Structures are given as C-alpha cells and as structure tokens.
Amino acid sequence: MRSSRFSDEQIISMIKEQETGIPIAEVCRKHGISTASFYKYKAKYGGMDVSDARKLKALEDENAKLKRLLAEQMLDNAILKDVASRKVVTPAAKRQAVAHACGKHGVSQRRACEVLIIDRSTVRYESVRADDTDLREAMKMVAAERRRFGYRRIHVMLERQGIIMNQKKLRRLYREEKLQVRRRGGRKRALGTRRPMVLPSRANERWSLDFVSDAFTDGRRFRVLAVVDDFSRECLALVADTSLSGLRMTRELDAIVKQRGRPHTIVSDNGTEMTSMAVLKWCQKTAIEWHYIPPGKPMQNGFVESFNGSFRDECLNETLFSSLPQARRQITEWKEDYNRERPHSSLGNITPTEFAMKMALPKQAA
C-alpha cells in the first residue's frame, strides 16, 4: 500500500489547526491536500495526540507482521503436507521434492530447502558421473533374454561379452532399472542344523533323478523326467511325455549309459516308477546301485531338487506349452542352454560343460 507523504505528527497538527477555527478550505490550501484527504485524516486521527498516533502506528505494524508470519506458516504447512506423501530419502528424491515445491507453491529454492530441511548443496549438486547408457542397455538386453537371472549371473554374462564392470556398480544400475527378480511364493526354512551332503568326487559317480509336472494351455498334464550328474551338475536328460512308466525310464537310462558310461549310484525318491519291478530288474541287470532317500526328506536328493527349481523358474513358468512336440523342443533348447551357456554359481560361475571339461584335463594330461 502507498504510504502517506505526511507523518503522523504533521497530520495531527493539521487537525489541530482546523480545531482552532481556521476554515478547512484554508488548511487544505496551505498544506496542498484535498478536502477528501483532510476528512480521511480526521476520521482516522481525530481526537488523538501524537503519542496515541505512534501507538496506533506500532499496533498496525505489529498486526501486519503477524499476518505475514501467519501466511508464511500456512504456506510452509501446505508445502510439508504436499510433500508428506512422497518418500524423500535419496538425493534425487530430495531434488524432486524441492523442484515440486518451487513449481507448485511459487517459493524460492532457498525457502523450499528451509521448509523441507534439505541442504541446498544437495539440490544444486550436478553429477559428474560418466554416462552409463551403453551399460544399462547391455544389462537390460541380458535381463530381457533371461528374465529369472539375478544381478550376479547378469554380471557373469556381461563379462562373457567383454563388458567389465564392478559388481557394486552393476547392482546399483540393476536396482535403478528395477530389474529385480520377483520371488514366486515363500520358501520353507530348515529348523536347527543339517548334516551336509557328501559330494561326489568325479563325473558319473552319482546321478540324481526326479519327475517334474506341468500343464498344457488346454489343461492337460505332462511330466518331465530330469536326470542330473551330481558332480558336474550337468543335465543328462529331460524327457517330456504325458505318461512315463518305470519301463520307459529304464530305456531312457540305457540311452544315457550308452552315451556317457555307467554311474556308480543313482539317487531318487520312493515314487511308484522308481520302485517298480522294471527298475529293480534293470538294477540287477546293470549292477548299478540305486539309493532311495527316506520318505519326506527331499533335501537328501538336493542336487536334482535344486535343478528342478531352476528348471521350473526359468523354463516351465516362463513358457506356455500348447502341444507335446513344442514342449519337447523348448525343453531341449533350455537343457542345451543350461549345460553350455548358463553360469552355475556353485561351479564358480562357469557352465556345467566347461566344469566337466576342466575336471577331465588333469586325467588326460596324466
């Protein structure tokens, strides 16, 4: 508001002059004001002394100050209420919150930082970090191709492409791109301690086998026989069919034995196919020891159980099967990829085929 060109003392002296009997027109002409202005001054300061006018002025200034403080406090509360729904933890989130407050409420950056209790250096900081666009694209390509791989296996796959990156940096980019693998359901945790499983010392010393079931798109069920070498973690066979009897299982085992040689031991659960007469006769004929785990103890057959988890997570749950030929084709492709391309964490992030070749080298040299 425009301030008066006269002080309170001058205005009160004008009113005193008029009260002594001088006409209003002459007072106005003397001081160069209009009659309306004189009456406005008289309505406000009539009957006051100079001390009273000073008190009124101080009271008006105090009221204006309180109004200004109240308006600022209400604005601060509005900013805080607006940002309260946001999670302001990271520097990027803080910069976003300050920019939002400045844009929506029309306050300065300094004011927004004071209200939100954010250091201005955080908001004004400009990153000097190198552009990671190529690394992010390469990581996303691997993650899109192998949707159930975590950042450790993606790190191995990128190293194979010649992209060398610190694992902490890859984990940060992996998290920023929101590529985290979502767990499917919960998992049971063991209570107490478990005795570790004795590991085989060479290939073909022990095989493990088990059945995995799935369904076609029309609801029909099919089963897959999985056979794993416990030493090299190689998948020796994935046989898919709508029905797999004990006799069919022995034929598949004969085919594997013909290709790789006889194992010393085969481990399985107590399913009806494993305990059938066809399997018992086959064991007697081939002199291969068949070990049955105790009922209700699947972790005693942990190698094939672990394989089944990867097989279901990365293949069965990721693919819709419409027919048996299609299922056999895609399962075979996944088996080859598992043996030759997929890094295995328990083997030092090399493939089962590479591990088997590595273990065979000393024997060939000897």
C-alpha positions as CSV (number, residue, x, y, z in Angstrom):
1,M,0.0,0.0,0.0
2,R,1.2,3.5,-0.8
3,S,2.4,5.4,2.3
4,S,1.3,8.9,3.1
5,R,3.6,11.8,2.3
6,F,2.8,13.3,5.7
7,S,3.9,11.9,9.1
8,D,1.5,11.3,11.9
9,E,2.7,14.4,13.7
10,Q,2.0,16.6,10.6
11,I,-1.5,15.2,10.1
12,I,-2.4,15.7,13.8
13,S,-1.1,19.4,13.5
14,M,-3.4,19.9,10.5
15,I,-6.4,18.7,12.5
16,K,-5.4,21.0,15.5
17,E,-5.2,24.0,13.2
18,Q,-8.7,23.3,11.9
19,E,-9.9,22.9,15.5
20,T,-8.6,26.4,16.4
21,G,-11.1,27.9,14.0
22,I,-9.2,28.1,10.7
23,P,-11.5,27.0,7.8
24,I,-11.0,23.6,6.3
25,A,-10.5,25.0,2.8
26,E,-7.7,27.3,4.0
27,V,-6.0,24.4,5.8
28,C,-6.2,22.2,2.7
29,R,-4.8,25.0,0.5
30,K,-2.0,25.7,2.9
31,H,-0.8,22.0,3.0
32,G,-1.7,21.2,-0.6
33,I,-4.3,18.4,0.1
34,S,-7.8,17.9,-1.0
35,T,-10.9,18.2,1.3
36,A,-11.5,14.4,1.0
37,S,-8.0,13.7,2.2
38,F,-8.5,16.0,5.1
39,Y,-11.7,14.3,6.2
40,K,-10.0,10.9,5.8
41,Y,-7.2,12.1,8.1
42,K,-9.7,13.5,10.6
43,A,-11.7,10.2,10.6
44,K,-8.5,8.3,11.5
45,Y,-6.6,10.7,13.8
46,G,-9.4,12.9,15.2
47,G,-9.1,13.3,19.0
48,M,-5.6,11.8,19.1
49,D,-2.4,13.2,20.4
50,V,1.0,12.4,18.9
51,S,1.7,9.6,21.4
52,D,-1.6,8.0,20.6
53,A,-0.8,8.1,16.8
54,R,2.5,6.5,17.5
55,K,0.9,3.7,19.4
56,L,-1.7,3.2,16.6
57,K,1.2,3.0,14.1
58,A,3.1,0.4,16.2
59,L,-0.1,-1.7,16.5
60,E,-0.7,-1.6,12.8
61,D,2.9,-2.6,12.1
62,E,2.6,-5.5,14.6
63,N,-0.7,-6.7,13.0
64,A,0.9,-6.6,9.6
65,K,3.9,-8.6,10.8
66,L,1.6,-11.2,12.5
67,K,-0.4,-11.6,9.3
68,R,2.7,-12.0,7.3
69,L,4.1,-14.7,9.7
70,L,0.7,-16.5,9.7
71,A,0.6,-16.5,5.9
72,E,4.2,-17.8,5.8
73,Q,3.4,-20.5,8.3
74,M,0.3,-21.6,6.4
75,L,2.4,-21.8,3.2
76,D,5.1,-23.9,5.0
77,N,2.4,-26.3,6.3
78,A,0.9,-26.6,2.7
79,I,4.4,-27.4,1.3
80,L,5.0,-30.0,4.0
81,K,1.6,-31.6,3.6
82,D,2.1,-31.7,-0.2
83,V,5.4,-33.5,0.1
84,A,4.4,-35.7,3.1
85,S,3.1,-38.4,0.7
86,R,6.5,-38.7,-1.0
87,K,9.4,-40.8,0.2
88,V,12.2,-38.2,0.4
89,V,15.3,-40.2,1.2
90,T,17.7,-40.3,-1.7
91,P,19.4,-37.1,-3.1
92,A,17.4,-37.5,-6.3
93,A,14.1,-37.6,-4.4
94,K,15.1,-34.5,-2.4
95,R,15.9,-32.6,-5.6
96,Q,12.5,-33.6,-7.0
97,A,10.7,-32.5,-3.8
98,V,12.3,-29.1,-3.8
99,A,11.5,-28.6,-7.5
100,H,7.9,-29.6,-6.9
101,A,7.6,-27.2,-4.0
102,C,9.1,-24.3,-6.1
103,G,6.9,-25.0,-9.1
104,K,3.5,-25.6,-7.3
105,H,3.8,-23.1,-4.5
106,G,5.9,-20.4,-6.1
107,V,8.5,-20.2,-3.4
108,S,12.2,-19.8,-3.9
109,Q,14.7,-22.7,-3.8
110,R,16.1,-21.3,-0.5
111,R,12.7,-21.2,1.1
112,A,11.8,-24.7,-0.1
113,C,15.0,-26.1,1.3
114,E,14.5,-24.4,4.7
115,V,10.9,-25.8,5.0
116,L,11.9,-29.3,3.9
117,I,15.1,-29.2,5.9
118,I,17.2,-30.1,2.9
119,D,20.8,-28.9,2.3
120,R,20.9,-26.5,-0.7
121,S,24.2,-28.2,-1.8
122,T,22.3,-31.4,-2.3
123,V,19.8,-29.6,-4.6
124,R,22.3,-27.6,-6.5
125,Y,24.7,-30.5,-7.0
126,E,25.3,-31.5,-10.6
127,S,26.5,-35.1,-11.2
128,V,29.9,-35.6,-12.9
129,R,29.3,-39.4,-13.2
130,A,30.0,-40.8,-16.7
131,D,27.1,-41.7,-18.9
132,D,26.2,-45.4,-18.4
133,T,23.6,-45.7,-21.2
134,D,25.5,-48.5,-23.1
135,L,26.0,-50.5,-19.9
136,R,22.3,-50.1,-19.0
137,E,21.2,-51.2,-22.4
138,A,23.5,-54.3,-22.4
139,M,22.3,-55.2,-18.9
140,K,18.6,-54.8,-19.9
141,M,19.2,-56.9,-23.0
142,V,20.5,-59.8,-20.9
143,A,17.8,-59.4,-18.3
144,A,15.1,-59.4,-21.1
145,E,16.6,-62.6,-22.6
146,R,17.0,-64.3,-19.2
147,R,14.2,-62.9,-17.0
148,R,14.9,-65.1,-14.0
149,F,18.6,-64.2,-13.7
150,G,19.7,-62.0,-10.8
151,Y,22.4,-59.4,-10.9
152,R,25.2,-61.9,-10.1
153,R,24.5,-64.1,-13.2
154,I,23.9,-61.0,-15.3
155,H,27.4,-59.8,-14.2
156,V,28.9,-63.1,-15.5
157,M,27.0,-62.9,-18.8
158,L,28.3,-59.3,-19.4
159,E,31.8,-60.4,-18.6
160,R,31.5,-63.0,-21.3
161,Q,30.6,-60.2,-23.7
162,G,33.7,-58.3,-22.8
163,I,31.9,-55.8,-20.6
164,I,34.0,-55.4,-17.4
165,M,32.1,-53.7,-14.6
166,N,32.4,-53.6,-10.8
167,Q,29.7,-55.7,-9.3
168,K,28.6,-52.9,-6.9
169,K,28.1,-50.6,-9.8
170,L,26.1,-53.2,-11.7
171,R,24.0,-53.8,-8.7
172,R,23.3,-50.1,-8.4
173,L,22.3,-49.9,-12.1
174,Y,20.3,-53.1,-11.8
175,R,18.3,-51.6,-8.9
176,E,17.8,-48.2,-10.7
177,E,16.4,-50.0,-13.7
178,K,14.1,-52.0,-11.5
179,L,15.2,-55.4,-12.9
180,Q,14.9,-57.2,-9.6
181,V,13.7,-60.8,-9.9
182,R,10.4,-61.3,-8.1
183,R,10.2,-64.3,-5.8
184,R,7.4,-66.7,-6.5
185,G,5.9,-67.6,-3.2
186,G,7.7,-68.4,0.0
187,R,10.1,-71.0,0.8
188,K,10.4,-73.3,3.8
189,R,13.4,-72.7,6.1
190,A,15.1,-75.5,8.0
191,L,15.0,-75.6,11.7
192,G,18.2,-76.5,13.5
193,T,21.3,-77.8,11.8
194,R,21.5,-80.1,8.8
195,R,24.3,-82.5,8.0
196,P,26.0,-81.5,4.7
197,M,25.5,-83.9,1.8
198,V,28.7,-85.9,0.8
199,L,29.8,-84.6,-2.6
200,P,30.9,-87.0,-5.3
201,S,34.5,-86.7,-6.4
202,R,34.2,-87.4,-10.2
203,A,31.7,-87.5,-13.0
204,N,29.4,-90.5,-13.3
205,E,29.9,-91.3,-9.6
206,R,26.3,-90.4,-8.7
207,W,23.3,-89.4,-10.7
208,S,20.0,-88.0,-9.3
209,L,16.6,-88.2,-10.9
210,D,13.2,-86.9,-10.3
211,F,9.9,-86.0,-12.0
212,V,8.5,-82.5,-12.7
213,S,4.9,-82.0,-13.8
214,D,3.4,-79.1,-15.8
215,A,0.3,-78.5,-17.9
216,F,-0.5,-77.5,-21.5
217,T,-2.6,-74.5,-22.3
218,D,-5.7,-76.7,-22.6
219,G,-5.3,-78.1,-19.1
220,R,-3.8,-81.5,-19.9
221,R,-0.9,-82.5,-17.7
222,F,2.5,-83.8,-18.7
223,R,5.6,-84.9,-16.8
224,V,9.3,-84.4,-17.3
225,L,12.0,-86.9,-16.2
226,A,15.1,-85.0,-15.1
227,V,18.4,-86.7,-14.7
228,V,21.4,-84.8,-13.3
229,D,25.1,-85.6,-12.7
230,D,25.7,-84.5,-9.1
231,F,29.4,-83.8,-9.6
232,S,29.4,-81.7,-12.8
233,R,25.8,-80.5,-12.3
234,E,25.1,-81.4,-16.0
235,C,21.6,-82.1,-17.0
236,L,21.9,-85.6,-18.6
237,A,18.2,-85.8,-19.8
238,L,14.9,-84.0,-19.8
239,V,12.3,-86.5,-21.1
240,A,8.8,-85.0,-21.5
241,D,5.7,-87.1,-22.1
242,T,2.1,-87.4,-20.9
243,S,3.0,-90.7,-19.2
244,L,6.4,-92.1,-18.0
245,S,6.4,-95.6,-16.7
246,G,9.2,-97.4,-14.9
247,L,10.0,-99.4,-18.1
248,R,10.2,-96.1,-20.2
249,M,12.5,-94.7,-17.5
250,T,14.9,-97.6,-17.8
251,R,15.0,-97.2,-21.6
252,E,16.0,-93.6,-21.2
253,L,18.7,-94.5,-18.6
254,D,20.1,-97.1,-21.0
255,A,20.4,-94.4,-23.7
256,I,22.3,-92.2,-21.3
257,V,24.6,-95.0,-20.1
258,K,25.3,-95.8,-23.7
259,Q,26.4,-92.3,-24.3
260,R,28.3,-91.5,-21.0
261,G,29.0,-94.8,-19.3
262,R,27.6,-96.4,-16.2
263,P,27.2,-94.4,-12.9
264,H,28.2,-95.9,-9.6
265,T,24.9,-94.8,-7.8
266,I,21.5,-93.4,-8.7
267,V,19.6,-91.4,-6.1
268,S,15.8,-91.0,-6.2
269,D,12.7,-90.8,-4.1
270,N,10.2,-93.6,-3.5
271,G,7.9,-92.9,-6.3
272,T,6.0,-95.7,-7.9
273,E,8.0,-95.6,-11.1
274,M,11.3,-95.8,-9.2
275,T,10.2,-98.7,-7.1
276,S,8.6,-100.7,-10.0
277,M,9.7,-104.2,-11.0
278,A,11.2,-102.8,-14.2
279,V,13.6,-100.6,-12.3
280,L,14.5,-103.4,-9.9
281,K,15.3,-105.8,-12.8
282,W,17.3,-103.1,-14.5
283,C,19.5,-102.5,-11.4
284,Q,20.1,-106.3,-11.1
285,K,21.0,-106.5,-14.8
286,T,23.3,-103.5,-14.9
287,A,24.8,-103.9,-11.3
288,I,24.2,-100.2,-10.6
289,E,23.4,-99.2,-7.0
290,W,20.1,-97.5,-6.6
291,H,19.7,-95.4,-3.4
292,Y,16.2,-94.4,-2.2
293,I,16.0,-91.4,0.1
294,P,13.8,-91.6,3.2
295,P,10.2,-90.5,2.7
296,G,9.6,-86.9,3.4
297,K,13.3,-85.9,3.1
298,P,13.6,-84.3,-0.4
299,M,16.8,-82.4,0.6
300,Q,18.6,-85.7,0.7
301,N,18.2,-85.5,-3.1
302,G,19.1,-81.9,-3.1
303,F,21.0,-81.7,-6.4
304,V,18.1,-82.6,-8.5
305,E,15.7,-80.6,-6.3
306,S,17.8,-77.5,-6.9
307,F,17.9,-78.3,-10.6
308,N,14.1,-78.7,-10.6
309,G,13.7,-75.3,-9.0
310,S,15.8,-73.6,-11.7
311,F,14.1,-75.6,-14.5
312,R,10.6,-74.6,-13.3
313,D,11.5,-71.0,-12.6
314,E,13.4,-70.3,-15.8
315,C,11.6,-72.6,-18.3
316,L,8.3,-74.1,-17.2
317,N,6.9,-70.9,-15.5
318,E,8.2,-68.7,-18.4
319,T,6.7,-70.7,-21.3
320,L,3.2,-71.6,-22.4
321,F,3.1,-75.1,-23.9
322,S,0.3,-75.8,-26.4
323,S,1.5,-79.3,-27.5
324,L,3.9,-82.1,-26.6
325,P,6.2,-81.6,-29.6
326,Q,6.5,-77.9,-28.8
327,A,7.2,-78.7,-25.1
328,R,9.9,-81.2,-26.0
329,R,11.6,-78.8,-28.4
330,Q,11.7,-75.9,-26.0
331,I,12.7,-78.0,-23.0
332,T,15.6,-79.5,-25.1
333,E,16.7,-76.0,-26.1
334,W,16.7,-74.9,-22.4
335,K,18.7,-78.1,-21.5
336,E,21.4,-77.2,-24.0
337,D,21.5,-73.6,-22.8
338,Y,21.7,-74.8,-19.1
339,N,24.6,-77.1,-19.9
340,R,26.6,-74.8,-22.3
341,E,25.6,-71.2,-21.6
342,R,24.1,-70.6,-18.2
343,P,26.6,-69.8,-15.5
344,H,26.3,-72.0,-12.4
345,S,27.1,-70.3,-9.1
346,S,28.2,-73.4,-7.3
347,L,30.8,-74.1,-10.0
348,G,32.4,-70.7,-9.8
349,N,30.1,-69.2,-12.4
350,I,31.1,-71.4,-15.3
351,T,28.8,-73.8,-17.2
352,P,28.5,-77.5,-16.3
353,T,30.0,-78.4,-19.6
354,E,33.1,-76.2,-19.0
355,F,33.4,-77.6,-15.5
356,A,33.3,-81.2,-16.8
357,M,36.0,-80.4,-19.4
358,K,38.1,-78.6,-16.8
359,M,37.9,-81.6,-14.4
360,A,38.8,-84.0,-17.3
361,L,42.0,-82.1,-18.3
362,P,44.3,-83.4,-15.5
363,K,43.3,-87.0,-16.3
364,Q,44.1,-86.5,-19.9
365,A,47.5,-85.0,-19.1
366,A,48.3,-87.8,-16.7
